[in-house]
């Protein structure tokens, strides 16, 4: 795929070729359509990434709950638990006393 080439699917490619062949679309219009598709895809992926749970630190830290990770990396897992508790405490979801109980 070229630098400016966007995969728009077989059906759309066929229709674009037909319209271009019958002189209903110019090369410039086909290029503008491809760039519009590319801009749409970039915005859509950006929106998905922004709304992804992985952008939230709590979700990223929760991987320590995997028993394999917890056993293999005990210190790292404890640090991640501490970070999660701190975030939850600052958000008012859990009290500091409850955090202390969990850490003991």
LODRENRO-721159 format. One record per atom (N, C-alpha, C): residue in three letters; atom name; x, y, z negated. Coordinates in pm, whole numbers. Layout:
N
<rec code="Ala" site="CA" u="X" v="Y" w="Z"/>
...
//
This chain:
104
<rec code="Unk" site="N" u="84" v="-116" w="0"/>
<rec code="Unk" site="CA" u="0" v="0" w="0"/>
<rec code="Unk" site="C" u="89" v="123" w="0"/>
<rec code="Unk" site="N" u="59" v="218" w="86"/>
<rec code="Unk" site="CA" u="139" v="338" w="98"/>
<rec code="Unk" site="C" u="118" v="434" w="-17"/>
<rec code="Unk" site="N" u="194" v="541" w="-18"/>
<rec code="Unk" site="CA" u="189" v="639" w="-124"/>
<rec code="Unk" site="C" u="49" v="701" w="-137"/>
<rec code="Unk" site="N" u="-15" v="728" w="-24"/>
<rec code="Unk" site="CA" u="-145" v="793" w="-26"/>
<rec code="Unk" site="C" u="-259" v="695" w="2"/>
<rec code="Unk" site="N" u="-229" v="568" w="12"/>
<rec code="Unk" site="CA" u="-329" v="467" w="44"/>
<rec code="Unk" site="C" u="-401" v="423" w="-83"/>
<rec code="Unk" site="N" u="-533" v="420" w="-78"/>
<rec code="Unk" site="CA" u="-614" v="377" w="-190"/>
<rec code="Unk" site="C" u="-698" v="260" w="-143"/>
<rec code="Unk" site="N" u="-701" v="152" w="-220"/>
<rec code="Unk" site="CA" u="-780" v="36" w="-184"/>
<rec code="Unk" site="C" u="-926" v="65" w="-215"/>
<rec code="Unk" site="N" u="-1007" v="84" w="-112"/>
<rec code="Unk" site="CA" u="-1149" v="117" w="-132"/>
<rec code="Unk" site="C" u="-1239" v="-1" w="-99"/>
<rec code="Unk" site="N" u="-1180" v="-113" w="-66"/>
<rec code="Unk" site="CA" u="-1258" v="-233" w="-37"/>
<rec code="Unk" site="C" u="-1272" v="-257" w="113"/>
<rec code="Unk" site="N" u="-1307" v="-380" w="147"/>
<rec code="Unk" site="CA" u="-1316" v="-420" w="287"/>
<rec code="Unk" site="C" u="-1429" v="-349" w="361"/>
<rec code="Unk" site="N" u="-1547" v="-343" w="300"/>
<rec code="Unk" site="CA" u="-1663" v="-283" w="367"/>
<rec code="Unk" site="C" u="-1640" v="-135" w="394"/>
<rec code="Unk" site="N" u="-1590" v="-62" w="294"/>
<rec code="Unk" site="CA" u="-1565" v="81" w="313"/>
<rec code="Unk" site="C" u="-1457" v="104" w="417"/>
<rec code="Unk" site="N" u="-1353" v="20" w="416"/>
<rec code="Unk" site="CA" u="-1246" v="32" w="516"/>
<rec code="Unk" site="C" u="-1302" v="13" w="657"/>
<rec code="Unk" site="N" u="-1388" v="-89" w="673"/>
<rec code="Unk" site="CA" u="-1447" v="-117" w="804"/>
<rec code="Unk" site="C" u="-1532" v="1" w="851"/>
<rec code="Unk" site="N" u="-1614" v="56" w="760"/>
<rec code="Unk" site="CA" u="-1699" v="170" w="797"/>
<rec code="Unk" site="C" u="-1614" v="291" w="834"/>
<rec code="Unk" site="N" u="-1510" v="316" w="757"/>
<rec code="Unk" site="CA" u="-1420" v="429" w="790"/>
<rec code="Unk" site="C" u="-1354" v="410" w="926"/>
<rec code="Unk" site="N" u="-1309" v="287" w="955"/>
<rec code="Unk" site="CA" u="-1248" v="259" w="1087"/>
<rec code="Unk" site="C" u="-1348" v="283" w="1199"/>
<rec code="Unk" site="N" u="-1472" v="237" w="1179"/>
<rec code="Unk" site="CA" u="-1575" v="255" w="1281"/>
<rec code="Unk" site="C" u="-1606" v="403" w="1303"/>
<rec code="Unk" site="N" u="-1621" v="478" w="1197"/>
<rec code="Unk" site="CA" u="-1650" v="621" w="1208"/>
<rec code="Unk" site="C" u="-1533" v="697" w="1270"/>
<rec code="Unk" site="N" u="-1413" v="657" w="1233"/>
<rec code="Unk" site="CA" u="-1294" v="721" w="1290"/>
<rec code="Unk" site="C" u="-1281" v="686" w="1438"/>
<rec code="Unk" site="N" u="-1311" v="559" w="1472"/>
<rec code="Unk" site="CA" u="-1304" v="515" w="1611"/>
<rec code="Unk" site="C" u="-1407" v="582" w="1699"/>
<rec code="Unk" site="N" u="-1524" v="611" w="1645"/>
<rec code="Unk" site="CA" u="-1630" v="676" w="1723"/>
<rec code="Unk" site="C" u="-1619" v="828" w="1715"/>
<rec code="Unk" site="N" u="-1510" v="877" w="1659"/>
<rec code="Unk" site="CA" u="-1479" v="1020" w="1650"/>
<rec code="Unk" site="C" u="-1578" v="1098" w="1562"/>
<rec code="Unk" site="N" u="-1649" v="1027" w="1472"/>
<rec code="Unk" site="CA" u="-1740" v="1095" w="1379"/>
<rec code="Unk" site="C" u="-1664" v="1149" w="1258"/>
<rec code="Unk" site="N" u="-1548" v="1091" w="1233"/>
<rec code="Unk" site="CA" u="-1461" v="1137" w="1125"/>
<rec code="Unk" site="C" u="-1322" v="1163" w="1181"/>
<rec code="Unk" site="N" u="-1262" v="1272" w="1136"/>
<rec code="Unk" site="CA" u="-1125" v="1299" w="1177"/>
<rec code="Unk" site="C" u="-1028" v="1232" w="1080"/>
<rec code="Unk" site="N" u="-902" v="1229" w="1119"/>
<rec code="Unk" site="CA" u="-797" v="1174" w="1032"/>
<rec code="Unk" site="C" u="-793" v="1251" w="900"/>
<rec code="Unk" site="N" u="-812" v="1382" w="908"/>
<rec code="Unk" site="CA" u="-810" v="1466" w="789"/>
<rec code="Unk" site="C" u="-925" v="1428" w="695"/>
<rec code="Unk" site="N" u="-1044" v="1404" w="749"/>
<rec code="Unk" site="CA" u="-1158" v="1368" w="666"/>
<rec code="Unk" site="C" u="-1137" v="1232" w="598"/>
<rec code="Unk" site="N" u="-1078" v="1138" w="671"/>
<rec code="Unk" site="CA" u="-1048" v="1006" w="613"/>
<rec code="Unk" site="C" u="-947" v="1023" w="500"/>
<rec code="Unk" site="N" u="-845" v="1106" w="522"/>
<rec code="Unk" site="CA" u="-745" v="1133" w="420"/>
<rec code="Unk" site="C" u="-808" v="1198" w="297"/>
<rec code="Unk" site="N" u="-895" v="1298" w="319"/>
<rec code="Unk" site="CA" u="-962" v="1366" w="208"/>
<rec code="Unk" site="C" u="-1050" v="1268" w="130"/>
<rec code="Unk" site="N" u="-1117" v="1177" w="201"/>
<rec code="Unk" site="CA" u="-1199" v="1076" w="134"/>
<rec code="Unk" site="C" u="-1111" v="987" w="46"/>
<rec code="Unk" site="N" u="-998" v="944" w="101"/>
<rec code="Unk" site="CA" u="-906" v="860" w="24"/>
<rec code="Unk" site="C" u="-853" v="933" w="-98"/>
<rec code="Unk" site="N" u="-820" v="1060" w="-83"/>
<rec code="Unk" site="CA" u="-769" v="1138" w="-196"/>
<rec code="Unk" site="C" u="-879" v="1159" w="-300"/>
<rec code="Unk" site="N" u="-1004" v="1176" w="-255"/>
<rec code="Unk" site="CA" u="-1116" v="1187" w="-348"/>
<rec code="Unk" site="C" u="-1134" v="1059" w="-427"/>
<rec code="Unk" site="N" u="-1121" v="945" w="-359"/>
<rec code="Unk" site="CA" u="-1130" v="816" w="-428"/>
<rec code="Unk" site="C" u="-1018" v="801" w="-530"/>
<rec code="Unk" site="N" u="-899" v="841" w="-489"/>
<rec code="Unk" site="CA" u="-784" v="832" w="-579"/>
<rec code="Unk" site="C" u="-804" v="921" w="-701"/>
<rec code="Unk" site="N" u="-852" v="1044" w="-681"/>
<rec code="Unk" site="CA" u="-876" v="1136" w="-793"/>
<rec code="Unk" site="C" u="-982" v="1078" w="-886"/>
<rec code="Unk" site="N" u="-1087" v="1019" w="-829"/>
<rec code="Unk" site="CA" u="-1192" v="958" w="-910"/>
<rec code="Unk" site="C" u="-1136" v="844" w="-995"/>
<rec code="Unk" site="N" u="-1056" v="758" w="-932"/>
<rec code="Unk" site="CA" u="-999" v="644" w="-1005"/>
<rec code="Unk" site="C" u="-908" v="691" w="-1118"/>
<rec code="Unk" site="N" u="-829" v="794" w="-1093"/>
<rec code="Unk" site="CA" u="-739" v="846" w="-1196"/>
<rec code="Unk" site="C" u="-819" v="902" w="-1313"/>
<rec code="Unk" site="N" u="-925" v="979" w="-1283"/>
<rec code="Unk" site="CA" u="-1008" v="1035" w="-1391"/>
<rec code="Unk" site="C" u="-1080" v="925" w="-1469"/>
<rec code="Unk" site="N" u="-1128" v="824" w="-1398"/>
<rec code="Unk" site="CA" u="-1200" v="716" w="-1463"/>
<rec code="Unk" site="C" u="-1107" v="638" w="-1558"/>
<rec code="Unk" site="N" u="-988" v="605" w="-1510"/>
<rec code="Unk" site="CA" u="-892" v="531" w="-1594"/>
<rec code="Unk" site="C" u="-850" v="616" w="-1713"/>
<rec code="Unk" site="N" u="-828" v="745" w="-1692"/>
<rec code="Unk" site="CA" u="-792" v="834" w="-1803"/>
<rec code="Unk" site="C" u="-903" v="836" w="-1907"/>
<rec code="Unk" site="N" u="-1027" v="845" w="-1865"/>
<rec code="Unk" site="CA" u="-1141" v="845" w="-1957"/>
<rec code="Unk" site="C" u="-1148" v="714" w="-2034"/>
<rec code="Unk" site="N" u="-1126" v="602" w="-1964"/>
<rec code="Unk" site="CA" u="-1128" v="472" w="-2031"/>
<rec code="Unk" site="C" u="-1018" v="460" w="-2135"/>
<rec code="Unk" site="N" u="-899" v="507" w="-2100"/>
<rec code="Unk" site="CA" u="-786" v="502" w="-2193"/>
<rec code="Unk" site="C" u="-813" v="592" w="-2313"/>
<rec code="Unk" site="N" u="-869" v="712" w="-2288"/>
<rec code="Unk" site="CA" u="-898" v="803" w="-2399"/>
<rec code="Unk" site="C" u="-999" v="745" w="-2495"/>
<rec code="Unk" site="N" u="-1095" v="670" w="-2445"/>
<rec code="Unk" site="CA" u="-1200" v="613" w="-2530"/>
<rec code="Unk" site="C" u="-1166" v="473" w="-2580"/>
<rec code="Unk" site="N" u="-1053" v="422" w="-2540"/>
<rec code="Unk" site="CA" u="-1012" v="288" w="-2580"/>
<rec code="Unk" site="C" u="-985" v="283" w="-2730"/>
<rec code="Unk" site="N" u="-1025" v="174" w="-2794"/>
<rec code="Unk" site="CA" u="-995" v="160" w="-2937"/>
<rec code="Unk" site="C" u="-845" v="164" w="-2966"/>
<rec code="Unk" site="N" u="-763" v="132" w="-2868"/>
<rec code="Unk" site="CA" u="-619" v="131" w="-2892"/>
<rec code="Unk" site="C" u="-563" v="270" w="-2915"/>
<rec code="Unk" site="N" u="-641" v="374" w="-2884"/>
<rec code="Unk" site="CA" u="-594" v="509" w="-2913"/>
<rec code="Unk" site="C" u="-611" v="544" w="-3060"/>
<rec code="Unk" site="N" u="-685" v="462" w="-3134"/>
<rec code="Unk" site="CA" u="-704" v="485" w="-3276"/>
<rec code="Unk" site="C" u="-597" v="409" w="-3354"/>
<rec code="Unk" site="N" u="-528" v="480" w="-3442"/>
<rec code="Unk" site="CA" u="-417" v="419" w="-3515"/>
<rec code="Unk" site="C" u="-463" v="301" w="-3600"/>
<rec code="Unk" site="N" u="-583" v="308" w="-3656"/>
<rec code="Unk" site="CA" u="-630" v="198" w="-3740"/>
<rec code="Unk" site="C" u="-634" v="68" w="-3659"/>
<rec code="Unk" site="N" u="-682" v="75" w="-3537"/>
<rec code="Unk" site="CA" u="-692" v="-45" w="-3454"/>
<rec code="Unk" site="C" u="-552" v="-98" w="-3421"/>
<rec code="Unk" site="N" u="-460" v="-10" w="-3392"/>
<rec code="Unk" site="CA" u="-323" v="-54" w="-3360"/>
<rec code="Unk" site="C" u="-258" v="-123" w="-3480"/>
<rec code="Unk" site="N" u="-285" v="-72" w="-3599"/>
<rec code="Unk" site="CA" u="-224" v="-130" w="-3719"/>
<rec code="Unk" site="C" u="-288" v="-262" w="-3759"/>
<rec code="Unk" site="N" u="-407" v="-291" w="-3709"/>
<rec code="Unk" site="CA" u="-478" v="-411" w="-3753"/>
<rec code="Unk" site="C" u="-421" v="-541" w="-3699"/>
<rec code="Unk" site="N" u="-324" v="-534" w="-3610"/>
<rec code="Unk" site="CA" u="-268" v="-658" w="-3556"/>
<rec code="Unk" site="C" u="-198" v="-741" w="-3664"/>
<rec code="Unk" site="N" u="-169" v="-680" w="-3779"/>
<rec code="Unk" site="CA" u="-107" v="-757" w="-3887"/>
<rec code="Unk" site="C" u="-202" v="-863" w="-3941"/>
<rec code="Unk" site="N" u="-331" v="-853" w="-3911"/>
<rec code="Unk" site="CA" u="-428" v="-951" w="-3959"/>
<rec code="Unk" site="C" u="-413" v="-1086" w="-3889"/>
<rec code="Unk" site="N" u="-339" v="-1090" w="-3781"/>
<rec code="Unk" site="CA" u="-307" v="-1217" w="-3714"/>
<rec code="Unk" site="C" u="-214" v="-1294" w="-3808"/>
<rec code="Unk" site="N" u="-255" v="-1413" w="-3853"/>
<rec code="Unk" site="CA" u="-172" v="-1488" w="-3950"/>
<rec code="Unk" site="C" u="-29" v="-1513" w="-3903"/>
<rec code="Unk" site="N" u="-10" v="-1532" w="-3774"/>
<rec code="Unk" site="CA" u="126" v="-1554" w="-3724"/>
<rec code="Unk" site="C" u="214" v="-1432" w="-3746"/>
<rec code="Unk" site="N" u="158" v="-1315" w="-3723"/>
<rec code="Unk" site="CA" u="233" v="-1190" w="-3743"/>
<rec code="Unk" site="C" u="252" v="-1165" w="-3892"/>
<rec code="Unk" site="N" u="148" v="-1190" w="-3970"/>
<rec code="Unk" site="CA" u="155" v="-1167" w="-4114"/>
<rec code="Unk" site="C" u="265" v="-1250" w="-4178"/>
<rec code="Unk" site="N" u="277" v="-1376" w="-4138"/>
<rec code="Unk" site="CA" u="379" v="-1464" w="-4196"/>
<rec code="Unk" site="C" u="518" v="-1430" w="-4144"/>
<rec code="Unk" site="N" u="528" v="-1401" w="-4015"/>
<rec code="Unk" site="CA" u="659" v="-1375" w="-3954"/>
<rec code="Unk" site="C" u="718" v="-1240" w="-3995"/>
<rec code="Unk" site="N" u="631" v="-1141" w="-4017"/>
<rec code="Unk" site="CA" u="680" v="-1006" w="-4046"/>
<rec code="Unk" site="C" u="607" v="-951" w="-4169"/>
<rec code="Unk" site="N" u="641" v="-1002" w="-4284"/>
<rec code="Unk" site="CA" u="570" v="-966" w="-4407"/>
<rec code="Unk" site="C" u="586" v="-818" w="-4443"/>
<rec code="Unk" site="N" u="708" v="-764" w="-4430"/>
<rec code="Unk" site="CA" u="729" v="-623" w="-4466"/>
<rec code="Unk" site="C" u="653" v="-531" w="-4371"/>
<rec code="Unk" site="N" u="660" v="-561" w="-4244"/>
<rec code="Unk" site="CA" u="588" v="-479" w="-4145"/>
<rec code="Unk" site="C" u="438" v="-487" w="-4168"/>
<rec code="Unk" site="N" u="389" v="-606" w="-4199"/>
<rec code="Unk" site="CA" u="247" v="-623" w="-4224"/>
<rec code="Unk" site="C" u="202" v="-543" w="-4346"/>
<rec code="Unk" site="N" u="284" v="-543" w="-4450"/>
<rec code="Unk" site="CA" u="251" v="-465" w="-4570"/>
<rec code="Unk" site="C" u="250" v="-315" w="-4539"/>
<rec code="Unk" site="N" u="343" v="-269" w="-4456"/>
<rec code="Unk" site="CA" u="346" v="-128" w="-4416"/>
<rec code="Unk" site="C" u="220" v="-92" w="-4338"/>
<rec code="Unk" site="N" u="178" v="-181" w="-4248"/>
<rec code="Unk" site="CA" u="58" v="-155" w="-4168"/>
<rec code="Unk" site="C" u="-66" v="-152" w="-4256"/>
<rec code="Unk" site="N" u="-73" v="-242" w="-4353"/>
<rec code="Unk" site="CA" u="-186" v="-242" w="-4446"/>
<rec code="Unk" site="C" u="-189" v="-110" w="-4524"/>
<rec code="Unk" site="N" u="-72" v="-65" w="-4568"/>
<rec code="Unk" site="CA" u="-63" v="62" w="-4640"/>
<rec code="Unk" site="C" u="-111" v="177" w="-4553"/>
<rec code="Unk" site="N" u="-72" v="178" w="-4428"/>
<rec code="Unk" site="CA" u="-115" v="285" w="-4336"/>
<rec code="Unk" site="C" u="-266" v="283" w="-4317"/>
<rec code="Unk" site="N" u="-322" v="163" w="-4300"/>
<rec code="Unk" site="CA" u="-467" v="152" w="-4282"/>
<rec code="Unk" site="C" u="-539" v="203" w="-4407"/>
<rec code="Unk" site="N" u="-491" v="162" w="-4524"/>
<rec code="Unk" site="CA" u="-553" v="207" w="-4648"/>
<rec code="Unk" site="C" u="-543" v="359" w="-4664"/>
<rec code="Unk" site="N" u="-429" v="415" w="-4626"/>
<rec code="Unk" site="CA" u="-412" v="561" w="-4635"/>
<rec code="Unk" site="C" u="-511" v="632" w="-4543"/>
<rec code="Unk" site="N" u="-525" v="583" w="-4421"/>
<rec code="Unk" site="CA" u="-618" v="644" w="-4325"/>
<rec code="Unk" site="C" u="-762" v="634" w="-4377"/>
<rec code="Unk" site="N" u="-797" v="519" w="-4430"/>
<rec code="Unk" site="CA" u="-933" v="499" w="-4481"/>
<rec code="Unk" site="C" u="-958" v="584" w="-4605"/>
<rec code="Unk" site="N" u="-857" v="599" w="-4689"/>
<rec code="Unk" site="CA" u="-870" v="682" w="-4809"/>
<rec code="Unk" site="C" u="-887" v="829" w="-4771"/>
<rec code="Unk" site="N" u="-807" v="876" w="-4675"/>
<rec code="Unk" site="CA" u="-816" v="1016" w="-4631"/>
<rec code="Unk" site="C" u="-950" v="1044" w="-4563"/>
<rec code="Unk" site="N" u="-1009" v="941" w="-4502"/>
<rec code="Unk" site="CA" u="-1140" v="958" w="-4436"/>
<rec code="Unk" site="C" u="-1255" v="943" w="-4535"/>
<rec code="Unk" site="N" u="-1222" v="912" w="-4661"/>
<rec code="Unk" site="CA" u="-1325" v="897" w="-4763"/>
<rec code="Unk" site="C" u="-1400" v="765" w="-4756"/>
<rec code="Unk" site="N" u="-1345" v="667" w="-4690"/>
<rec code="Unk" site="CA" u="-1409" v="536" w="-4676"/>
<rec code="Unk" site="C" u="-1378" v="442" w="-4792"/>
<rec code="Unk" site="N" u="-1269" v="469" w="-4861"/>
<rec code="Unk" site="CA" u="-1227" v="384" w="-4972"/>
<rec code="Unk" site="C" u="-1157" v="474" w="-5073"/>
<rec code="Unk" site="N" u="-1175" v="443" w="-5201"/>
<rec code="Unk" site="CA" u="-1113" v="527" w="-5305"/>
<rec code="Unk" site="C" u="-967" v="487" w="-5324"/>
<rec code="Unk" site="N" u="-892" v="578" w="-5385"/>
<rec code="Unk" site="CA" u="-751" v="549" w="-5413"/>
<rec code="Unk" site="C" u="-736" v="431" w="-5508"/>
<rec code="Unk" site="N" u="-829" v="419" w="-5604"/>
<rec code="Unk" site="CA" u="-825" v="306" w="-5698"/>
<rec code="Unk" site="C" u="-844" v="173" w="-5624"/>
<rec code="Unk" site="N" u="-935" v="173" w="-5529"/>
<rec code="Unk" site="CA" u="-957" v="50" w="-5450"/>
<rec code="Unk" site="C" u="-834" v="17" w="-5367"/>
<rec code="Unk" site="N" u="-768" v="119" w="-5312"/>
<rec code="Unk" site="CA" u="-644" v="96" w="-5237"/>
<rec code="Unk" site="C" u="-538" v="31" w="-5326"/>
<rec code="Unk" site="N" u="-527" v="83" w="-5450"/>
<rec code="Unk" site="CA" u="-429" v="26" w="-5543"/>
<rec code="Unk" site="C" u="-461" v="-121" w="-5573"/>
<rec code="Unk" site="N" u="-588" v="-153" w="-5589"/>
<rec code="Unk" site="CA" u="-628" v="-293" w="-5615"/>
<rec code="Unk" site="C" u="-591" v="-383" w="-5498"/>
<rec code="Unk" site="N" u="-609" v="-334" w="-5377"/>
<rec code="Unk" site="CA" u="-575" v="-415" w="-5259"/>
<rec code="Unk" site="C" u="-425" v="-439" w="-5252"/>
<rec code="Unk" site="N" u="-347" v="-340" w="-5285"/>
<rec code="Unk" site="CA" u="-200" v="-350" w="-5274"/>
<rec code="Unk" site="C" u="-139" v="-435" w="-5385"/>
<rec code="Unk" site="N" u="-213" v="-459" w="-5491"/>
<rec code="Unk" site="CA" u="-159" v="-542" w="-5600"/>
<rec code="Unk" site="C" u="-181" v="-683" w="-5564"/>
//
